[in-house]
């Protein structure tokens, strides 16, 4: 269990690191205010920056979703394996119980 805890913590740290790296990258960088730039253009630049940040967050969350689905698939496969083993053991138990009953009944004859 402790290994799972550290693996989950490591994944969270990696996700945070990826998110922070994506957020810090700037495409083209911001340019200084020009004389002809108006308030509308500043708002447009700000909106573009916000859209870029949201797109990067979406990318990070999509990657995280893929990881979570992969973990869920592995867990489900493991669960199915345990279930099939349980069915097998129950079958063996019933056979042994039947054999035991046959031995007891033959001893009482």
N, C-alpha and C positions, 0 to 999 in steps of 0.2 A: 504494500500500500504506500509506503514512504517513497518508493521509486516512482509510482504513479504521480504522487504529489509533486515531486521534483520535475518530472517530465511535463506535467501541466504548467508548472511555474515557468519552466524554460520556454514552452510554447507561448505563454502570455508575454514573456519578456521579448521573445522574437517578434511577436505581433506588434508590440508597442514600438520596438526598434524600427521595424519596417514602416510603421505608420509615421514615426517621427522623421525617418529619412525621406519618405515621400513628401511629407509636408515641408521639409526644408529645401527641397529642390525647387529651383525657380527656372522656368523656361524663358530665356531672353532677358530676364531681370527687369526691374522697374527703371524707367528713365526719369530724369528730373523733369520738373514742371516746365513746360514750354510757355512762351508768352501767349500763344494762341489757344492754349488748352483751357477749356471751360469747365464748369462744375459738372456738366453732363458727361464729359469724357472721363473725368475722375471717377464718377459713379460707375461708368461702364467698365473701367479698368478694375475697380473694386469688385464688381459683379463677376467679371471674368476670373479673377483670382479666387473668389469664393467658389465658383463653379469648378475650377481646377482642383481645389482642395476637396470638394465633395466627391469628385470623380476618383481622386486618389483614395479617399476613405472607402468608397465602394469597392475599389480594387482590393484593398486590404481585407475588407469583410468577405469578399468573394473567395479570396485565398483561404481565409479562416474557415469559411463554410466548407470548402473542399476538404480541408484537414479534418474538420469535425465529422463530415460524412464518411471519410475514410476510417476514422476511429470507430464510428458507429457500425460500419460494415464489418470491421474486424471483430467487434464485440458481438454482433449478431451471429457471425460465423462460429465464434467460440461458444456462444450460447447453444446453437444448434448442435455442435459437437457434443456438448455436455448432455443435451437432451437425448441424443441418439445413444450415447453410452448408458444413460439411465434406462432407456427402453431395453437395451441389450442385457443389462444387469437384472432387470425385472424378469425378463424372459428366462435367464439362467436360474434365478431364484425360484420361479414357478416350476421349472423342470426338476430342480433339486427337491422342492417340497413334494412334488408328485412322486419322485423316487422314494423319498422318506416315507410317505404314506403307503406305498406299495410294500416296502420292507416291513413296516409295522403290521400291515394286514397279513402278510405271509407268516409273520412270527406268531400271530394269534390263532392260526389255523391248527 
